[in-house]
Amino acid sequence: MGFQTARAKKNRSNNSDDIAPDPLHTVNTLSIVIHCFKAMFTCTKDREACLITFIYLWLTQSLENIKSADDIPSLTRVTGSETCDAHRLRIIHVDGKSWVEYAQCYSTPQGVFWQWQPLPIILNNFFYHYVQTLSTTAVTPLLSAQQRQQLWILISKPWKTPKEYAQYGRLRKDVFFRYFTIMAQRCPYLSTTAKSIVLPEHVLHHFSAKAYQKENSNQIRYKIFRAHNQYLERLDTASKQYGINLSINNAHHKIALLFDANLTLPSYLNKKGQIDAFERRKNANNQGYQYIQLPSIEIGSRRALPLDQLRLFFDAIDEHVKGCIPLQDWTINQLITTTYQLAFQFLILTGVRPTHALSLEKCRCYGIKQAIHSDKGRYRVIYLCNYLQESIHYYLSIQKGLLTQLNIKTTSPYLWFLLDKDNQAQVLNAKIMRQFMQQHWPHRYLLNAIKKQPYSKWKALLREQFSTPPAWHHDNIVPTILYFFTYDLIQYGGVKAATLSVSSLSKYTNIYTILSNHPLTYIQACDHDGLMQWATTLYESIDSEGDRWLIYNFLRFLPQLSVTEHFDITQFSSPFFL
């Protein structure tokens, strides 16, 4: 076994529901650290500066990387108007409440970015009372060379356990250093994208996992803030339950304990799902200042699908089976559509790869609660959530009743399966699933048909295989409009070129990812005001000039269709000169 394989195996083990460090042992070790600081630093000012730095390094998982005094960073305080950079702290004032933020590193393929990250709740008071005394006009390092040397001695030397601390047990020093790393690794609520930011690269168990997900920095900031609060709250609970002494005797700054959970959050930290970052800017004529929201950055892959598109996809599938609850109304086609629906639910709710399993084997499914499936030559356990269990039970009841009613005698080793033209069981595979998906965006059939054919055969291919256009779905006619738009581009070309390459056709028609969020009903399209309102909402929702240009070309095609012939393109201006 190679080094990379062995390390990946170890990291997978650490990410598989392993036990988190005992909170009592952890908080007792933290109390021993504070005791060591009191014994080593007789000067209160030096102790405060070094303790602040130590807690910062512990929170940011940097302690295990300190190999000498020169590796210890010196924190600096900056104003709310300065940019975020490594080892910077700032205090932000919102709603009459103050909060300390530190710099969090975001490593992306485009480079390294630093983003402000709010401190956990129970550490904010401790940091605030000290950071507010630091100057922002004359930015000087927090630690001198002598203080860094003293802190290095404390980090590197053994920590002896005083008798009064021995009764509760403690962690090994290296495990204590990695407390936040271990908690993040084993946290089921921290997304893979957030883990790729907060965890060191060498402990990530799946380097390519973030290529399948995408989040912005505001969402990641919220998840890191929530996770850090959870990791520290369990320590605070243990310290109160067992009376662990976390007193820092910091009378100079009117703070007695390291942890303080009795704080009221400012409004920007109460926003569910995301935490925005701000920059302080002066108002006109230097009359005070205000906080301006900073743009977020995207982390992850562009292949990740927005949740709204997933919802629309599942809603479209549900339209095929909705209203067919009475058994006598069901047909084979509706059962097949329900089979697809269940297969997609299975994929999205279990995370199983479609190249490995699209249904459950009867002999390896146990009470419709859990099952095992083969993945890269290994059998892996999957647990079925309550919603999926109910869907499977409902499907099996419909399947059994319909097959009995139609006297279809077929067997399959799988719970759900398709039926071919001879009413024989047909196993689902990834190709069949992709073909079903393309029915909801029929223009993709056109692109797939021509992409491996020379241009000279395109028009003949359109006549032979696509002489019958797709039906209009009255609840959303956008996919059909895009089909005609794509057909027109293949046959007649674009504005400047009579022939478009496959890559250009894909560029012009990839707007379906944008159009997915803007359905258009048939009734709305027939109404001039309703159609114009839909187009205006669609156009104004786009920030990128490139995407606006593509949507503009699509809108310019609408008057060529009878259902949208009343569309007025003159109400829109092209973002580029023609």
N, C-alpha and C positions, 0 to 999 in steps of 0.2 A: 504494500500500500504506500503510495507516494505521500509526500509531506502535505500537498494541497488537499488530497483526498482525505487524509487523516484529520486535518484541521477542520475541513468541512463536516466530516462525520461528528467530530466533537461539538462543533457549533450547533449542528442539528439536534444533538442530544440536549444541549443547554437550552434550546428553544422549544423543547417538547414537554411542557407542563411540569418542569422540574420544580423543586421546592424553593421558595424564596428564603433569603436569609432571615433568621429568627429576629423579630423586631426588638425583643428584650435584649438579646445579645448585642444587637447593633447599637441600640441607644446607650447601653452600658459601656460599649467601647467608645462611643462618642463622649460620654462623661469622663472616661479615663483620659481621652485626648485633652479635654478642657483642664483636667487636673494637671496634666503634663505642662500645658501652657502656663498655668499659674506658678508651677514650680520653676520653670525655666526663665520666664520673663518677670523680673521684678519691677520693671518700668511699665506702668499701665498703658502708656501711649504705644510702646513697641508691641506689647501683647495684643492690643486691639488691632493694629495694622496687620500683624502676622496671622491672627485668628481669622480676620476677614478674608485674607488671601487663602488660608488653608481651606475654609468652608467653600470658597469660590472654586478652588481646584477640585475639591471633593464632588461638588455639584456638577461640574463640567467634565468629570471623569478624567482628569489630567494628572492625578497624584502618581499613578503607576508609571507615568512617562518622565517623572522627575528623577534624573540620574546624578545631578550635581546642583550646587547653588546657582550656577549660571542658567539652569533650565527653569528656574522659578520666575514667572512673569511678574511685573510690577503693574498693578492696576492704576488707571487714571480716571478721573471724573471729567466729563465733558458736558456741555450744555445741550439742551434739546434741539438746537439748530445745527449741531455738528453731525457729520456722517458717522455711521457705525463702523467700527474697526476692532481689531483684536484687542481683548483685555481692557475694553472701555466700559465704564459705568455711567449711567445718567439717572436723574430723577425727573419723572414726568408728573405734572400737576393737572389732574382732571377732576371736575366736580368738587373742588376743594379738598381732594384727597391726593396724597403723594405716593408714588410707587417707583421702586428702583428697578431698572432694566440693565441687563448685561448683553454682551455681544455673543451671538450664536453663529457658528460657521455653517454655511450652506455650500457644499461642494457639488457642482453641476458640470456637465460636459462643456458648458460655455465658460467655466472658470469658477473661482471661489468668491462667494458673496457673504457679507456679514449682515445679519439681521438682528434687530433688537428683540430680546426675549425677556418678558417680565419674570421677576424672581418668584419662587413659590410663596404662598401666603404666610406661612409661619416663619419664614426667614426675612420677610420684608422689613419688619420693625427693627431687627438687629442690624441689617445693612443700612437702613435709612438714617438711623441716629448717628452713624459714623460717617457715611458718605456725604451727608449734608454739611459737614464741617470742612470738607475738602474744597479747595479753590478750583474754579473753572476758568479763571482768567489767566493765571500762571500755572499751566498744566505741568505738574511735576510727578515723577514716579512715586507710588505709594510706599515702596520699600527701598531702603538704602542697601548698599552692598553688604554692610554688616548685618542688617536685619535678614536679608536673604540667606546669609550664611547660618544664622541662628535657626531660621526656619528649616533649612536643609538638615541641620543636625537633629532637630526634633522629628522630621519625617523619616530619616534614615535609621535612627537609633532604635533599639527595642523599647517597647512600652511596657514597663512593669505594672502589674496589677496591684494596687493598694488593697489591704485587707478588707476595707469597707466595701470594695467593689467586687470581691471575689465570689460572693454568694449567688450572683445572677449569671455568671458565665460571660464570655466575650467572644468576639470574632478574631480570627487571625488577621494580622494587619493588612495583608494583601487582599483578603476578602473584603475587609472594611473599605479599602481604597476603591474596590470595584462594586460597591453596593448599588449605585445607580445603573451601572452597566448590567449587572445581573438582573436587577428588577426590570429594566427595559427589555432585556432579552426574553424574559419569561412572561412579560405582560401581554395578555390576550386582547387588550383594548387599544394598544398602540399600533397604528397602521404600519405597514412595511415601509412606506415612503418616509414616515416620521422616524422610524428606526434607522433608516439609512442616513438620516441627518444627525441624530442624537448619539448613535453608537459608533465606536471606532470601526474602521473598515474590516479589520482582521477578525472581528467577532460576528460579522454578518453571516448568517448561515446560507443565504441564497443571494449571490451577487447580482443576479439578473432579475430578481423579483420586482424591483422598482420599474423595470421595463414594461410591466403590464399594468402599472397604476400611475395615477397623476393627481397631485394635490398642489395647491398654492401655499405660499409661505404663511399666509394668514391662518389657514386651516392647520398647518403643521405647528405653528406657534401655539394655537389653542390646545392641541393634543399633547404637546410637550408640557405646557403649563398644568394641564389636568393630571397628567401622569406624575409629574414631580410632586404635586400636592398630595396625591394618593400615597406615594412612597414615603413622604415625610409625615403624613397624618398617622400612619400605623406606628411610627416611632414616637410621635407625641402621645398617642393613646397609651403605649406601653410605659412611657416615662411617668405619666400621671397615675397609672394603675399600680405601679410598683414603687413610686416615689423616687425615681432616679434623679439625681441632682444635676441639673443643667444650668446652674447659676454661673454667671460670668463676672459677677461683682463689678459691673461697669457703671458705677455711680457717677462717673464723669459725664456720661451721656444719658443718664436717667433710664437705664435699661438693666434689668436684673437677670432675665432669662434669655437663653439662646432662641427658644421657640416661643412664639406668641401668635396664637390662632384667632384672637379676638379682634379682627380687623374687618372693616366694611370695604368691599371692593368698589373701585370706581366703575363707572358705567361701561367703559370700553373692555373691561375684563369680565363683564356679565353677559356679553353677547354670545349666544349659543352657536357653537360650530366654528367660530373663527375669532381671532383677536387681531385687530388692525394695528399697524405701526404708524407713528405720527412724527412729524417734524415741526418744530416750533418756528414760526415766522412772525416778523413784526408787522403790525398793521400799518396802514397808510399814515404818513406824518408822524411815525414813531409813537402812535397812541396805543400803547399796550401791545400784546401779541396774541396769536391764536395757534392752535395745533392743526396742521394740514395732514390729511391721511396720505401715506406713502403708497405707491403702487406695489402690489405683491409680485413675486416671481414664481414661475411654474417649475415644479420639481417632478421628474418622472418622464413618462413616455407620452408622445402624442397619440399612440395607439390606444390609450385608455379611453373608454367610452364614458361620456357624461351620464349621470344618473337619469337625467330627463330623457335622453335618447333610449335608455333601457326601458324606462317606463312606457314610452310611446310604442316600443317594439312589442312589449308584453300586452299592452292594451290592444294593439292591432290583432294579435293572435287571439285574444279573448273575444274579439268581435265575431270570430268565426264560430265559436262554440256557445256564445251567450244566447240564452233563451231556449236552449234545447235540453232542459232538465228532464221533462217527461220522457220515459224510455221509448214510447211508441214513436216519438218524433225523430229519433236518432237514425242516422244512416252510416254506411261504411265510411264515406268521405269525412263526416263529422267526427267519427271515432279516430280516423287517421290524423285529423287536425289536432284532436285532443292528445293523441300520442306525441305529436311534435311539441305541443304545449308542455306536457309533463317532462319531456326530455330536456327542454330548455330550462325549466324550473329546477330539474335535477342538477344541471351543469352550474347554474348560477348560485344554488344554495349549498352545494357541496364542494365546489372548486375542483371537481374532477376534470381532467383534461379530455376534450372530445375525441382525441386520438386513442384514448385508452378505454373509455367506458361511456356508453350513451344509454345504457339500461342496466338493471341489476339482475344478476343471475339468481334464479329461484333457490338454488342449493346453497347460495352464499349470502342470502338475506335472512335476517333473524328477527322475526316478529315485526317487520317493517319499522324497526327502530334503529338498527345498525346493520352494516353489511361490510364485506371485504371485496376489494377489486384489485386486479393486477395492474401495476404501474411500474414500467421498466423492469419487468421480471420479478417484482416483489409484490406480495399481497399486503395491502394497506387497509386499515380500518377506516370507515367513514360513518359518521353519526348523522342520522336524519332528523332534522328539526320537526317540530310539531306541525307546521304548515305543510311541509313536504309529505309527512306521514298521512295527513288528511287527504292531500291530493292523490296520493297513490291508492289509498283505500277507495276513494270516490271513483278513480279511473278503473280499478279492477272490478268494481261492482257493475259499471257501465259495460265494460268489455265482456264480462261473463254473460250478462243479460242479453246483449246484442248478438253475440256469437251463438247463444242458445236459440234465440228467436229466429235467426236466419239459418239455423242448422249448419253452421260452418264448423267443421271438425278439423282443427289444426292445432298443433302443439309447438311450443318454443321453450328453450331453456331460460328465456328472459321474461321478466314480469310484463314489460310493455314492448310492443313490436308493431310493425306495419303489416299490411296485407297487400299482396300483389294482385294482378288482374285475375288470377285463378284462386283468389282467397286463401293463399298459402302464406305462412308467416315469413316475413322479411326482416332481417336484422338491420337496425339503424346503423349508419356509419356517418363519418364527418362529411363526406361528399353529398349525401342525401340531405343532411341538415343544412348545408350551405345553399343548396338549390332551393330549399323551402324558404330560407331567409331572403333570398333574392326576389321572391314573389312580392315582397312588400316594397321593394325598389326595383321595378322591372327594367329600368334603364341599364342595370348591371348585366342583364342577359345580353344586351346589345354589345356592351364593351367586351364581355368575355368571348362572344362569338367572333369578333373581328380581330382581337389582339394578336392571334397567331396566323392571320390570313393576310396576304398581300393586298394593297389598296385596290388593285384591279378587280378583286373579287368581292369587295364590300357591298356594292350596290346590288349585285346578283344575290348575295347572301341575305340582304334586307328583303328582297322580293320573295325569295323562296321560304325563308324561315320566320319572317316577321311581317307577313302580309296582314295578319289579324292583330290589331293593337290590344293592349290590356283593357279590362273593363274599368269604368269609372266607379270608384268607391265614394259614395255620396258623403261619408263622414270626413273624408280627407282625399282631395283630388290632386294634391301636390305630387305624389309619386307618378301618377299618370301624365301630368304636365311635363315632368322632368323626362319621362320616357320619350314624349314627342320632341322635346327640346334636343335630347341626345340623338334621336333619329335624324332630325333636321341637320345637326352638326356633321354627322357621318355622311349624309347624302350631299349636302351643299357646301360644307365648310364653314369658315368663320367670316368675319367682316372683311378682313384683308386677304385671307388665303382661302382658295377654293378647296384645298385639301388640308386636313388637319391630321397630325400624327396621333398615335394612340396616347402618348404622354400628354399632349395638349387636350385631347378629349377627356382624359381623366381629370386634368386640372379644371376644365370648365364644369364638369359634372360632379366633382367632389363636394360641391355645395350642398349635397343631400345631408351632410352632417349638420349643416346650419338649418336647412329647411325642416329637419326632423323636429325642431323645437317650435315650428310655426305651421301647424296644420291649417288647411283651408277647406271648408265644407262646400259642397256644390251650390247650396242656396246662397251662401255668402259670396261665392264667385259670380253668381248671376246678378247680384246687386252691385251697381257701380260704386256707391259709397262704401259698402262693406269690403269690396275688393281693394279699393284705394286705401282704406284704413289698414287692411291686412298688409299690403305692400309697404306702407309707410312704417308700420311697426317693425316689420322685418328689416327694412333698410336702416332704420335708426338704431337697431340693436347691434349693429356691426361696427366695431372700432377700427379694424384694419382697412386701409385703403385698397389693398389687394383683394380682400374678400368683398368689399363694396363693389369693386369693378366687376367681379364675377357675378354677383347678384344682379347688378345693373344689366349685364348681358342677358341674364335669365328673364328679368322683367321685360326687357325689350322684345322678347319672343312672345309674350302673352297675347298681344292683339292678333296673332296669326291663328289662334284657336277660337272656334265659334263661341265657346262658353265664356271666354275672357276677351272677346273682341272689343269690348267697350273700355278696356284699360287705357289710361292716358299716360304714356311714358314721358310726356313733356313736363310732368310735375316733378320729375327726378332729374338730377344733374349727375353726369359722369364724374367720378373722382379724378379721372385723367382726361387729357385732351385726345380726341379721336384723330 
